[in-house]
Amino acid sequence: MQFNEPTFLLLFLPVLLLAYYALPFWRNGLLFAASLVFCLWGGKQTTAVLLLACAGNFALGLIVARRRWALVTGLVANLLLLVWCKYADFLGLPLPKLAAPPGLSFFTFVAIAYLVDVYRCDAPAIRNPVHAGNYFLLFPKLWAGPIVRCRDISAQLALRTPSRELFATGVRRFIIGLGKKVLVANTVAGVADKIFGLPANTLRWELAWTGVVAYTVQIYFDFSGYTDMAIGLGALFGFELPENFDHPYAVTSIRDFWRRWHMTLSSWLRDYLFIPLGGSRCAPWRSYCNLLIVFSICGLWHGANWTFVVWGLLQGFFLLTERLGWGQALEKLPRSVGHAYALLATMVSWVFFRAATLPQALSFLTAMLGWNRPTGPADSLVAIVDPLARVMLLIGIVGSFPVIPLRWRRREPLATVTLTAVLAAVLVMVAVKTYTPFIYQKF
């Protein structure tokens, strides 16, 4: 079940909200039960795996404080489950097939953060099993984040105070995210899918650039749209979930990009991987190695494919060059130069993220440079990018940057009319088109 699916919008969410506010003493139990239903709807055969993992992390959390053996046990168990479900074939491990629950990578990072924080006494252990179930399996954030740490949400698990203001904020945020996903991401996804699906011998440079621009817009509006909906849904039930995006394409360096893109993942990688490896406190060469290790793992975390590993290494390489002096040089150059560099580096990296294989990614980059020699017939750019896709692509490009004046955002009547129009358009799109899964759900 997806947030943009009619079953969720017209049945699951309204029924849950009615029960949640009609039965205030059962709110935590209702949320846990709803999260289980959400899991079962998305993958019946994998829900048991998530429940066992949830129970195991809950039990270890009760004893892990200052006990290294318990921490090591928990870390190994969580990583083994992730490797078994997602990477056994990739690594050539002779293990029985075990289907990966949707969002297992996110669940694993949440569980590791929880055990490490409790071990360090940075967060209290969760002692109520229902609260633990909501922390690990809360349906708004389960499949694609944001990655929420226990210390940021522990008080909310036990007691929340819903308010009209928070509820209204949640409704607005959910509608914005729904519009991002259904109107923009789903529409431009058709363009990206068509172009990335073309044979290499028919791919011309203008098609290749259009494809990568379309995917650059798609992945941002898809993932940030999911985050908006997750944060909005959390607010409907009284939770305040952390932000995950802050206009990541409006940057002048890849370092700044990672301060604004998937911010909860960036902070997780920093606090639970880069710093424990030595961070920047060790010799420069070792710090650079740590950086490449972190981003190779970041790439592999996204999927069992060498394309993701190369994507991660590219991100690490750009960060490394900025540390070696390129970042200081960028600060002395006009902002437009840094912005062009950051966008170009990001789009080149997205080619590897989107391509099915390394040869396809290299063929795509060759076409972008105009070095290929198309020999087969190909559809025209006009045929691939229909009028609706052109409009949504333009909206996506403009909407990726903070161009809306703050005074407009504060005009309540204008915001209400805009959100109403977005919701109406979304409902029309949902009614006439099948829904498209979120990109990050598979991670």
KEKOL-961680 format. One line per field, with one value per residue (C-alpha): residue in three letters; x, y, z. Coordinates in Angstrom, 3 decimals, padded with zeros to 6 digits. Layout:
N
residu: (ALA | ...)
u: (X | ...)
v: (Y | ...)
w: (Z | ...)
***
This chain:
443
residu: (MET | GLN | PHE | ASN | GLU | PRO | THR | PHE | LEU | LEU | LEU | PHE | LEU | PRO | VAL | LEU | LEU | LEU | ALA | TYR | TYR | ALA | LEU | PRO | PHE | TRP | ARG | ASN | GLY | LEU | LEU | PHE | ALA | ALA | SER | LEU | VAL | PHE | CYS | LEU | TRP | GLY | GLY | LYS | GLN | THR | THR | ALA | VAL | LEU | LEU | LEU | ALA | CYS | ALA | GLY | ASN | PHE | ALA | LEU | GLY | LEU | ILE | VAL | ALA | ARG | ARG | ARG | TRP | ALA | LEU | VAL | THR | GLY | LEU | VAL | ALA | ASN | LEU | LEU | LEU | LEU | VAL | TRP | CYS | LYS | TYR | ALA | ASP | PHE | LEU | GLY | LEU | PRO | LEU | PRO | LYS | LEU | ALA | ALA | PRO | PRO | GLY | LEU | SER | PHE | PHE | THR | PHE | VAL | ALA | ILE | ALA | TYR | LEU | VAL | ASP | VAL | TYR | ARG | CYS | ASP | ALA | PRO | ALA | ILE | ARG | ASN | PRO | VAL | HIS | ALA | GLY | ASN | TYR | PHE | LEU | LEU | PHE | PRO | LYS | LEU | TRP | ALA | GLY | PRO | ILE | VAL | ARG | CYS | ARG | ASP | ILE | SER | ALA | GLN | LEU | ALA | LEU | ARG | THR | PRO | SER | ARG | GLU | LEU | PHE | ALA | THR | GLY | VAL | ARG | ARG | PHE | ILE | ILE | GLY | LEU | GLY | LYS | LYS | VAL | LEU | VAL | ALA | ASN | THR | VAL | ALA | GLY | VAL | ALA | ASP | LYS | ILE | PHE | GLY | LEU | PRO | ALA | ASN | THR | LEU | ARG | TRP | GLU | LEU | ALA | TRP | THR | GLY | VAL | VAL | ALA | TYR | THR | VAL | GLN | ILE | TYR | PHE | ASP | PHE | SER | GLY | TYR | THR | ASP | MET | ALA | ILE | GLY | LEU | GLY | ALA | LEU | PHE | GLY | PHE | GLU | LEU | PRO | GLU | ASN | PHE | ASP | HIS | PRO | TYR | ALA | VAL | THR | SER | ILE | ARG | ASP | PHE | TRP | ARG | ARG | TRP | HIS | MET | THR | LEU | SER | SER | TRP | LEU | ARG | ASP | TYR | LEU | PHE | ILE | PRO | LEU | GLY | GLY | SER | ARG | CYS | ALA | PRO | TRP | ARG | SER | TYR | CYS | ASN | LEU | LEU | ILE | VAL | PHE | SER | ILE | CYS | GLY | LEU | TRP | HIS | GLY | ALA | ASN | TRP | THR | PHE | VAL | VAL | TRP | GLY | LEU | LEU | GLN | GLY | PHE | PHE | LEU | LEU | THR | GLU | ARG | LEU | GLY | TRP | GLY | GLN | ALA | LEU | GLU | LYS | LEU | PRO | ARG | SER | VAL | GLY | HIS | ALA | TYR | ALA | LEU | LEU | ALA | THR | MET | VAL | SER | TRP | VAL | PHE | PHE | ARG | ALA | ALA | THR | LEU | PRO | GLN | ALA | LEU | SER | PHE | LEU | THR | ALA | MET | LEU | GLY | TRP | ASN | ARG | PRO | THR | GLY | PRO | ALA | ASP | SER | LEU | VAL | ALA | ILE | VAL | ASP | PRO | LEU | ALA | ARG | VAL | MET | LEU | LEU | ILE | GLY | ILE | VAL | GLY | SER | PHE | PRO | VAL | ILE | PRO | LEU | ARG | TRP | ARG | ARG | ARG | GLU | PRO | LEU | ALA | THR | VAL | THR | LEU | THR | ALA | VAL | LEU | ALA | ALA | VAL | LEU | VAL | MET | VAL | ALA | VAL | LYS | THR | TYR | THR | PRO | PHE | ILE | TYR | GLN | LYS | PHE)
u: (000.000 | 001.324 | 000.437 | -000.837 | -002.947 | -006.758 | -007.046 | -004.781 | -006.318 | -009.962 | -010.056 | -006.990 | -006.169 | -009.729 | -010.698 | -007.491 | -007.880 | -011.473 | -010.502 | -007.385 | -009.254 | -012.366 | -010.363 | -007.691 | -006.676 | -005.902 | -003.899 | -000.529 | -002.057 | -004.074 | -000.979 | 000.929 | -001.950 | -002.274 | 001.456 | 001.157 | -001.729 | 000.367 | 003.248 | 000.967 | -000.559 | 002.882 | 004.376 | 002.566 | 005.444 | 007.983 | 006.091 | 007.184 | 010.817 | 010.279 | 008.430 | 011.222 | 013.817 | 011.750 | 011.423 | 015.131 | 016.183 | 013.658 | 015.048 | 018.673 | 017.844 | 016.834 | 020.315 | 022.692 | 023.651 | 027.434 | 027.506 | 029.736 | 028.856 | 025.163 | 025.924 | 028.114 | 025.420 | 022.788 | 024.951 | 025.960 | 022.384 | 020.955 | 023.675 | 023.421 | 019.680 | 020.255 | 022.987 | 020.914 | 017.837 | 019.454 | 023.055 | 023.401 | 023.258 | 025.412 | 028.121 | 027.769 | 026.726 | 025.068 | 022.100 | 018.435 | 016.322 | 014.755 | 012.573 | 013.561 | 010.814 | 010.210 | 012.313 | 014.643 | 017.666 | 015.948 | 014.851 | 018.436 | 019.869 | 017.170 | 017.883 | 021.656 | 021.252 | 018.953 | 021.323 | 024.381 | 022.620 | 021.335 | 024.786 | 026.356 | 023.565 | 022.645 | 019.052 | 016.824 | 015.934 | 012.325 | 010.656 | 007.139 | 006.794 | 004.027 | 006.201 | 009.057 | 006.772 | 005.798 | 009.419 | 010.602 | 007.487 | 005.533 | 004.002 | 004.650 | 008.420 | 008.823 | 009.527 | 011.556 | 012.416 | 013.228 | 015.689 | 014.443 | 016.655 | 015.218 | 016.493 | 014.472 | 011.201 | 011.276 | 009.127 | 006.598 | 006.223 | 004.720 | 002.761 | 001.785 | -000.472 | -002.266 | -003.487 | -005.481 | -002.405 | -000.281 | -003.100 | -003.582 | 000.161 | 000.124 | -002.730 | -000.933 | 002.372 | 000.725 | -001.039 | 002.208 | 003.999 | 001.149 | 001.308 | 005.060 | 004.730 | 001.589 | 001.736 | 005.450 | 007.452 | 005.069 | 004.731 | 008.429 | 009.162 | 007.588 | 010.143 | 013.087 | 011.915 | 011.464 | 014.856 | 016.801 | 015.049 | 016.267 | 018.897 | 022.369 | 022.544 | 019.494 | 020.431 | 021.253 | 022.826 | 019.665 | 017.683 | 020.362 | 020.414 | 016.622 | 016.556 | 019.014 | 017.298 | 013.965 | 015.411 | 017.071 | 013.648 | 011.897 | 014.074 | 013.974 | 010.209 | 009.597 | 011.721 | 011.083 | 007.385 | 007.455 | 009.203 | 006.619 | 003.840 | 005.603 | 006.120 | 002.532 | 001.143 | 003.248 | 001.797 | -001.761 | -001.031 | 000.867 | 004.455 | 007.108 | 009.424 | 012.762 | 013.219 | 015.037 | 015.479 | 016.375 | 016.537 | 019.554 | 019.941 | 020.411 | 023.988 | 027.505 | 029.325 | 028.722 | 029.566 | 026.672 | 024.513 | 024.885 | 023.897 | 020.586 | 019.866 | 018.507 | 019.767 | 018.906 | 021.010 | 023.900 | 023.917 | 023.636 | 026.663 | 028.608 | 027.741 | 027.657 | 030.220 | 032.582 | 033.356 | 033.789 | 036.245 | 038.308 | 036.575 | 038.816 | 040.789 | 043.275 | 045.977 | 044.709 | 045.245 | 043.256 | 040.485 | 040.230 | 040.070 | 037.336 | 035.371 | 035.564 | 034.656 | 031.617 | 030.287 | 030.961 | 028.861 | 026.285 | 026.056 | 025.806 | 023.139 | 020.900 | 021.041 | 022.964 | 024.375 | 027.757 | 026.025 | 025.140 | 028.695 | 030.082 | 027.502 | 028.680 | 032.353 | 031.693 | 030.079 | 033.059 | 035.470 | 033.791 | 033.875 | 037.525 | 038.523 | 036.693 | 038.638 | 041.901 | 041.427 | 038.736 | 036.200 | 038.308 | 038.751 | 034.978 | 034.454 | 036.590 | 034.747 | 031.339 | 028.454 | 027.135 | 030.292 | 029.912 | 026.237 | 026.927 | 029.618 | 027.380 | 024.459 | 026.666 | 028.371 | 024.992 | 023.469 | 026.478 | 026.183 | 022.441 | 023.194 | 024.848 | 022.076 | 019.398 | 021.143 | 020.538 | 024.169 | 027.567 | 027.765 | 024.417 | 025.604 | 028.797 | 026.835 | 024.519 | 027.413 | 029.004 | 025.764 | 025.595 | 029.080 | 028.047 | 030.713 | 028.404 | 027.308 | 023.590 | 022.848 | 019.299 | 016.011 | 014.842 | 011.763 | 011.924 | 012.230 | 008.780 | 007.257 | 008.834 | 008.146 | 004.418 | 002.907 | 001.951 | 005.454 | 006.965 | 004.841 | 005.645 | 009.328 | 009.379 | 007.480 | 009.924 | 012.975 | 011.637 | 010.269 | 013.651 | 014.872 | 013.674 | 012.058 | 008.702 | 008.921 | 008.369 | 005.601 | 003.601 | 003.978 | 002.510 | -000.653 | -003.116 | -005.937 | -003.509 | -001.958 | -005.414 | -006.491 | -003.227 | -003.426 | -007.063 | -006.118 | -003.230 | -005.475 | -008.113 | -005.497 | -004.032 | -007.411 | -008.016 | -004.617 | -005.124 | -008.559 | -007.414 | -003.925 | -002.405 | -000.106 | 003.665 | 005.743 | 008.170 | 011.763 | 013.184 | 010.687 | 012.871 | 015.790)
v: (000.000 | 003.394 | 006.851 | 007.821 | 004.674 | 005.109 | 002.374 | 004.364 | 007.763 | 006.770 | 003.873 | 003.206 | 006.794 | 008.094 | 005.025 | 005.193 | 008.920 | 008.469 | 005.634 | 007.454 | 010.557 | 008.703 | 006.397 | 008.570 | 005.893 | 003.379 | 005.626 | 003.888 | 000.461 | 001.625 | 003.036 | -000.184 | -002.262 | 000.063 | -000.240 | -004.028 | -003.862 | -001.543 | -004.046 | -006.971 | -005.090 | -004.382 | -007.839 | -010.565 | -013.024 | -010.518 | -009.031 | -011.880 | -011.030 | -007.405 | -008.419 | -010.787 | -008.096 | -005.590 | -008.004 | -008.798 | -005.152 | -004.371 | -007.177 | -006.176 | -002.547 | -003.512 | -004.863 | -003.160 | -000.132 | -000.272 | -003.939 | -004.256 | -007.896 | -007.019 | -004.161 | -006.364 | -009.052 | -006.560 | -004.986 | -008.349 | -009.674 | -006.615 | -006.589 | -010.341 | -010.031 | -007.201 | -009.124 | -012.314 | -010.604 | -008.166 | -009.077 | -012.873 | -013.276 | -010.190 | -011.520 | -015.102 | -016.435 | -019.898 | -018.933 | -019.941 | -017.289 | -014.872 | -012.107 | -008.625 | -006.664 | -003.242 | -000.614 | -003.130 | -000.878 | 001.987 | -000.351 | -001.600 | 001.894 | 002.860 | -000.285 | 000.255 | 003.885 | 002.807 | 000.164 | 002.412 | 005.357 | 003.188 | 001.611 | 005.077 | 006.220 | 008.920 | 007.676 | 005.787 | 002.166 | 001.665 | -000.516 | -000.696 | -003.200 | -001.181 | 001.942 | -000.100 | -001.354 | 002.199 | 003.333 | 000.614 | 000.066 | 003.357 | 003.265 | 006.886 | 006.431 | 002.660 | 002.186 | 005.234 | 007.235 | 009.753 | 007.862 | 008.827 | 008.434 | 007.299 | 010.323 | 012.586 | 010.718 | 008.745 | 011.247 | 011.367 | 007.581 | 007.616 | 010.870 | 013.254 | 016.263 | 016.602 | 020.095 | 021.808 | 023.696 | 020.559 | 018.686 | 021.522 | 021.633 | 017.902 | 018.169 | 020.906 | 019.035 | 015.799 | 017.508 | 019.147 | 015.808 | 014.095 | 016.741 | 016.364 | 012.619 | 012.223 | 015.344 | 015.893 | 012.754 | 010.278 | 012.394 | 013.025 | 009.395 | 008.413 | 010.538 | 009.156 | 005.559 | 005.900 | 007.475 | 005.180 | 002.282 | 003.255 | 001.062 | 002.586 | 002.817 | 005.129 | 007.472 | 010.982 | 013.613 | 015.734 | 012.670 | 011.648 | 015.078 | 015.236 | 011.801 | 012.687 | 016.034 | 014.210 | 011.661 | 014.420 | 016.017 | 012.671 | 011.356 | 014.626 | 015.081 | 011.386 | 011.167 | 014.635 | 014.120 | 010.912 | 012.743 | 015.534 | 012.967 | 011.072 | 014.248 | 015.311 | 011.940 | 012.039 | 015.455 | 014.131 | 011.695 | 014.190 | 013.307 | 015.793 | 013.937 | 015.410 | 017.226 | 015.368 | 017.865 | 021.527 | 022.385 | 020.142 | 021.308 | 024.951 | 024.322 | 025.199 | 022.028 | 018.345 | 018.855 | 021.286 | 018.876 | 016.250 | 018.802 | 019.215 | 015.849 | 012.996 | 014.805 | 012.028 | 009.582 | 012.070 | 012.553 | 008.778 | 008.115 | 010.801 | 009.754 | 005.967 | 005.275 | 008.131 | 009.309 | 005.768 | 005.049 | 008.011 | 010.842 | 013.807 | 013.392 | 010.938 | 011.358 | 013.041 | 009.957 | 007.825 | 010.421 | 010.361 | 006.574 | 006.734 | 009.076 | 006.701 | 003.722 | 005.540 | 006.481 | 003.093 | 001.634 | 004.380 | 003.329 | -000.367 | 000.381 | 001.606 | -001.654 | -004.813 | -003.515 | -002.181 | 000.905 | 001.977 | 001.351 | 003.524 | 006.209 | 006.209 | 006.275 | 009.190 | 011.126 | 010.284 | 011.357 | 014.753 | 015.287 | 014.250 | 016.722 | 019.481 | 018.650 | 018.680 | 022.286 | 022.354 | 023.456 | 026.480 | 027.359 | 027.219 | 029.735 | 032.273 | 031.780 | 033.254 | 031.384 | 030.413 | 028.375 | 026.391 | 025.878 | 024.587 | 022.233 | 020.836 | 020.246 | 018.634 | 016.367 | 015.388 | 014.590 | 012.548 | 010.569 | 010.061 | 008.314 | 005.476 | 005.500 | 005.091 | 002.800 | -000.944 | -001.853 | -000.178 | -000.588 | 001.188 | 004.015 | 004.440 | 004.384 | 007.038 | 009.276 | 008.799 | 009.961 | 012.978 | 013.974 | 013.489 | 010.848 | 008.069 | 007.529 | 006.652 | 004.226 | 003.045 | 004.917 | 006.753 | 008.585 | 012.347 | 014.410 | 015.876 | 012.401 | 011.306 | 014.483 | 015.159 | 018.559 | 017.508 | 016.169 | 019.441 | 021.441 | 019.165 | 019.106 | 022.899 | 022.989 | 020.436 | 022.417 | 025.678 | 024.005 | 022.478 | 025.917 | 028.285 | 030.742 | 031.330 | 034.568 | 034.035 | 036.670 | 034.537 | 031.453 | 033.362 | 034.377 | 031.864 | 032.369 | 031.985 | 028.893 | 027.383 | 027.915 | 026.487 | 023.393 | 022.845 | 022.986 | 020.578 | 018.136 | 018.255 | 017.606 | 014.741 | 013.076 | 013.308 | 011.764 | 009.005 | 008.242 | 007.960 | 006.491 | 003.581 | 004.513 | 004.260 | 002.884 | 005.201 | 004.874 | 004.610 | 001.989 | -000.745 | 000.334)
w: (000.000 | -001.035 | 000.246 | -003.217 | -003.614 | -003.487 | -000.838 | 001.475 | 000.753 | 000.835 | 003.299 | 005.444 | 006.479 | 007.134 | 009.181 | 011.213 | 011.913 | 013.063 | 015.404 | 016.624 | 017.755 | 018.935 | 021.224 | 022.893 | 025.426 | 022.662 | 020.363 | 020.644 | 020.238 | 017.232 | 015.561 | 016.124 | 014.766 | 011.762 | 011.090 | 011.131 | 008.663 | 006.499 | 006.583 | 005.785 | 002.883 | 001.432 | 001.878 | 003.798 | 003.621 | 004.968 | 007.917 | 010.202 | 009.449 | 010.480 | 013.636 | 014.673 | 014.000 | 015.970 | 018.919 | 018.871 | 018.890 | 021.636 | 023.821 | 023.213 | 023.926 | 027.467 | 028.258 | 025.833 | 027.961 | 028.531 | 027.470 | 024.444 | 023.783 | 023.532 | 021.159 | 018.953 | 018.945 | 017.848 | 015.159 | 013.717 | 013.787 | 012.018 | 009.377 | 008.794 | 008.216 | 005.735 | 003.901 | 003.812 | 002.399 | -000.038 | -000.800 | -000.669 | -004.447 | -005.062 | -002.730 | -003.943 | -000.539 | -000.592 | 001.581 | 001.241 | -000.468 | 002.023 | 000.617 | 001.761 | 003.523 | 001.918 | 003.667 | 005.313 | 004.744 | 006.575 | 009.365 | 009.770 | 010.116 | 012.630 | 014.669 | 014.639 | 015.709 | 018.528 | 019.908 | 019.645 | 021.315 | 024.174 | 024.565 | 024.807 | 027.156 | 024.615 | 024.540 | 026.980 | 026.294 | 025.225 | 027.850 | 026.463 | 023.570 | 021.916 | 022.014 | 020.549 | 017.792 | 016.915 | 016.957 | 014.589 | 012.452 | 012.455 | 008.978 | 007.834 | 008.066 | 007.744 | 004.058 | 003.089 | 006.172 | 007.428 | 009.628 | 013.093 | 016.159 | 019.449 | 021.363 | 019.049 | 019.387 | 022.651 | 024.552 | 021.714 | 021.689 | 025.158 | 025.085 | 022.326 | 022.388 | 019.047 | 018.237 | 015.525 | 014.410 | 014.131 | 012.382 | 009.874 | 009.261 | 008.655 | 006.138 | 004.205 | 004.233 | 003.108 | 000.193 | -000.907 | -000.846 | -002.664 | -005.377 | -005.709 | -006.135 | -008.250 | -010.409 | -010.940 | -010.133 | -011.765 | -014.906 | -015.535 | -014.625 | -017.944 | -019.779 | -017.810 | -018.214 | -021.982 | -022.556 | -020.221 | -021.950 | -025.427 | -027.121 | -027.027 | -030.824 | -030.938 | -028.077 | -029.240 | -027.012 | -026.641 | -025.595 | -023.094 | -021.466 | -021.358 | -019.725 | -016.990 | -016.294 | -016.063 | -013.637 | -011.592 | -011.149 | -010.646 | -007.836 | -005.924 | -006.170 | -005.553 | -002.411 | -001.006 | -001.775 | 000.267 | 003.097 | 003.010 | 003.222 | 006.018 | 008.051 | 007.334 | 008.389 | 011.535 | 012.377 | 011.924 | 014.755 | 016.921 | 015.925 | 014.867 | 012.475 | 011.350 | 008.056 | 005.305 | 002.439 | 002.073 | -001.652 | -002.336 | -005.942 | -004.879 | -003.762 | -004.888 | -003.800 | -003.247 | 000.432 | 000.666 | -001.333 | 001.400 | 004.021 | 002.207 | 000.532 | 002.657 | 005.734 | 008.173 | 006.136 | 005.959 | 009.725 | 010.258 | 008.049 | 009.869 | 013.430 | 013.132 | 010.434 | 009.527 | 013.073 | 014.510 | 011.664 | 012.832 | 010.993 | 010.347 | 013.577 | 012.062 | 009.425 | 006.225 | 004.058 | 006.470 | 006.651 | 002.866 | 002.896 | 005.534 | 003.297 | 000.339 | 002.540 | 003.915 | 000.496 | -001.054 | 001.782 | 001.204 | -002.423 | -001.623 | 001.001 | -001.810 | -003.717 | -004.597 | -007.868 | -008.936 | -010.331 | -006.788 | -005.612 | -008.426 | -007.588 | -003.977 | -004.962 | -007.308 | -004.476 | -002.265 | -005.026 | -005.432 | -001.665 | -001.589 | -004.300 | -002.449 | 000.719 | -001.220 | -002.325 | -004.978 | -002.369 | -001.403 | -005.066 | -005.579 | -002.772 | -004.656 | -007.937 | -008.848 | -007.244 | -010.676 | -011.335 | -008.128 | -008.814 | -012.344 | -011.011 | -008.259 | -010.630 | -013.263 | -010.716 | -009.290 | -012.686 | -013.798 | -010.562 | -011.084 | -014.386 | -012.456 | -009.862 | -012.552 | -015.040 | -014.757 | -015.543 | -015.714 | -019.527 | -019.874 | -017.618 | -019.660 | -022.922 | -021.531 | -020.480 | -023.907 | -025.513 | -023.185 | -024.386 | -028.014 | -028.558 | -029.693 | -033.274 | -033.323 | -036.140 | -035.414 | -035.722 | -032.625 | -031.459 | -031.602 | -028.461 | -029.107 | -029.274 | -025.981 | -023.990 | -024.327 | -023.398 | -019.859 | -019.241 | -020.486 | -018.054 | -015.123 | -016.029 | -015.978 | -012.671 | -011.268 | -012.342 | -010.932 | -007.808 | -007.010 | -005.988 | -003.242 | -005.651 | -003.914 | -001.863 | 001.847 | 001.930 | -000.544 | 001.617 | 004.563 | 002.702 | 004.098 | 001.512 | -001.401 | 000.182 | 000.778 | -002.831 | -004.114 | -001.912 | -002.881 | -006.557 | -005.995 | -004.131 | -006.866 | -009.548 | -007.527 | -007.101 | -010.827 | -011.575 | -009.027 | -010.465 | -014.093 | -013.675 | -011.821 | -008.952 | -009.211 | -006.309 | -004.579 | -005.777 | -002.273 | -001.099 | -002.603 | -000.412)
***
